[in-house]
Amino acid sequence: MAWLKKIGIALAGLAIVGVAVAFAFQARIGAWMFNRGVTQRMSVDNLAALGDGLHVGLCGTGSPMPNLGRAGPCNVIVAGKQMYLVDMGEGAGETLNIMGISPGSADGLFLTHFHSDHIDGIGPAMLFHWTRKSATSPLPIHGPTGVEKIVDGFNAAYLTDNGYRIAHHGTKVVPPSGAGATARPFEMPASKAVVLNRNGLTITAFAVNHDPIKPSVGYRFDYKGRSLCISGDTKKSANLEAVCKGVDILVHEALQPNMVEKLSVAAAKNGQTGAAKIFHDIQDYHTSPEQAAESAKTAGAGMLVLSHLVPPLPNKYFYPAFLGDAKSRFDGEIVVGEDGMMFSLPAGSKEINRSRLM
C-alpha cells in the first residue's frame, strides 16, 4: 500500500504545482480567456440562425419580486425577418443581449399595459435600439391609448443622456434622429382588433381583465400557418380563450395563490402590514397555473408556457409546488418558463422546437 501513498503524494504535489503555475500566469491566462470570449460573443447573432417561421423567446419571466435568475416580463417574437418585443421589464434588455439577440434589430415594442414592471426596461431598450445599429429613427412603441404618456416620459428622462452620447460618439455612430422612442397608440378593443399586418405577420390585440389596471391587452401573432398568444397580466379570461383558439403556444402569466398567501401571512406576523396587504391583493387580478391550464385546454393550445411567475422560484425544485394540479387540467405540455428559452414554430410544419440561448 506504500506505493499508493507515494502516488497520492505525487498527485497532490502536481496539483500544488498546477495551482502555483495558474496563479503565476493568471494575467496571461485571463487575457487569453477574455480575448477568446470577446471574439465568440461579438460574432453571435442568434436571429440569423432561426429558420423561417414563428418564434417566441423568453427575455424575462420574472415579476416585481426579486429573483436573480429572471428579468422583468419580456417576450421576443420573430416572424421571418421581423422581430418584435412584448413588454420590457427591468433587466430584459441585458437578457436579450446575453441571448445573442440585439435589441437594435427590433421592429417595435408592444406593451400589454402600463404597470411599472412591464415598462421599467424601456430606457435601456431605447438606448440599445439606437446605439447597436446606429438607428436613424426611434423605437416604435405600440400600445393602447395612453402609451403616448409613457413614451413622452421616457423620452424626457433620457433627453440629457442622448445629448451626452451624441457629443461623445458623433452623429454617424448615434444619429440624433434615432434617439428615444415614438408612440404608436391604438384604440382599446372591446374584444379584439388587428393592430399590425406586415409581411405575412398579423398581430391582434385582445382585451383581458386586469382590473383596476386599464387598459390591459394580450396579443396574438399569426405567421405562415403558425400562431401564438401572449396573455399579458389578467384574471382567467374567456376572451383570451376565444381569441387564442387553436394557437400552437400560449404564453400565459401565472401566480400560485397558495404560495403567495403564505408570504402575506408571514409579512403580517412580522409587522409588515403594507406588504401583507399587497401580497393578498395581487391574488385577485392574476391567473393561477391551474386556471392557465384550463384556459389552454379550452383554447385548444398545443403547448402552455408559464411566465411572469409569482412568487419567485429559486430553482426547479419548487416547480411542482408552483404548478399545483395544473397538469391534470391540460393534456398538452406545460413548461415553467425560464429566461433564455426559445420556442420555434417552423413554417409549413406542426413541430414545436425548443432551444436555450443562455
Rosetta blueprint (number, residue, H / E / L):
1 M L
2 A H
3 W H
4 L H
5 K H
6 K H
7 I H
8 G H
9 I H
10 A H
11 L H
12 A H
13 G H
14 L H
15 A H
16 I H
17 V H
18 G H
19 V H
20 A H
21 V H
22 A H
23 F H
24 A H
25 F L
26 Q H
27 A H
28 R H
29 I H
30 G H
31 A H
32 W H
33 M H
34 F H
35 N H
36 R H
37 G H
38 V H
39 T H
40 Q H
41 R H
42 M H
43 S L
44 V L
45 D L
46 N L
47 L L
48 A L
49 A L
50 L L
51 G L
52 D L
53 G E
54 L E
55 H E
56 V E
57 G E
58 L E
59 C E
60 G E
61 T L
62 G L
63 S L
64 P L
65 M L
66 P L
67 N L
68 L L
69 G L
70 R L
71 A L
72 G L
73 P L
74 C E
75 N E
76 V E
77 I E
78 V E
79 A E
80 G L
81 K L
82 Q E
83 M E
84 Y E
85 L E
86 V E
87 D E
88 M E
89 G L
90 E L
91 G L
92 A H
93 G H
94 E H
95 T H
96 L H
97 N H
98 I H
99 M L
100 G L
101 I L
102 S L
103 P H
104 G H
105 S H
106 A L
107 D L
108 G E
109 L E
110 F E
111 L L
112 T L
113 H L
114 F L
115 H L
116 S H
117 D H
118 H H
119 I H
120 D L
121 G L
122 I H
123 G H
124 P H
125 A H
126 M H
127 L H
128 F H
129 H H
130 W H
131 T H
132 R H
133 K L
134 S L
135 A L
136 T L
137 S L
138 P L
139 L E
140 P E
141 I E
142 H E
143 G E
144 P E
145 T L
146 G L
147 V H
148 E H
149 K H
150 I H
151 V H
152 D H
153 G H
154 F H
155 N H
156 A H
157 A H
158 Y H
159 L H
160 T H
161 D H
162 N H
163 G H
164 Y H
165 R H
166 I H
167 A H
168 H H
169 H H
170 G L
171 T L
172 K L
173 V L
174 V L
175 P L
176 P H
177 S H
178 G H
179 A L
180 G L
181 A E
182 T E
183 A E
184 R E
185 P E
186 F E
187 E L
188 M L
189 P L
190 A L
191 S L
192 K E
193 A E
194 V E
195 V E
196 L E
197 N E
198 R E
199 N L
200 G L
201 L E
202 T E
203 I E
204 T E
205 A E
206 F E
207 A E
208 V L
209 N L
210 H L
211 D L
212 P L
213 I L
214 K L
215 P L
216 S L
217 V E
218 G E
219 Y E
220 R E
221 F E
222 D E
223 Y E
224 K L
225 G L
226 R E
227 S E
228 L E
229 C E
230 I E
231 S L
232 G L
233 D L
234 T L
235 K L
236 K L
237 S L
238 A H
239 N H
240 L H
241 E H
242 A H
243 V H
244 C L
245 K L
246 G L
247 V L
248 D L
249 I E
250 L E
251 V E
252 H E
253 E E
254 A E
255 L E
256 Q L
257 P H
258 N H
259 M H
260 V H
261 E H
262 K H
263 L H
264 S H
265 V H
266 A H
267 A H
268 A H
269 K H
270 N L
271 G L
272 Q L
273 T H
274 G H
275 A H
276 A H
277 K H
278 I H
279 F H
280 H H
281 D H
282 I H
283 Q H
284 D H
285 Y H
286 H L
287 T L
288 S L
289 P H
290 E H
291 Q H
292 A H
293 A H
294 E H
295 S H
296 A H
297 K H
298 T H
299 A H
300 G L
301 A L
302 G L
303 M E
304 L E
305 V E
306 L E
307 S E
308 H E
309 L E
310 V E
311 P L
312 P L
313 L L
314 P L
315 N L
316 K H
317 Y H
318 F H
319 Y H
320 P H
321 A H
322 F H
323 L H
324 G L
325 D L
326 A H
327 K H
328 S H
329 R L
330 F L
331 D L
332 G L
333 E E
334 I E
335 V E
336 V E
337 G L
338 E L
339 D L
340 G L
341 M E
342 M E
343 F E
344 S E
345 L E
346 P E
347 A L
348 G L
349 S L
350 K L
351 E L
352 I L
353 N E
354 R E
355 S E
356 R E
357 L L
358 M L
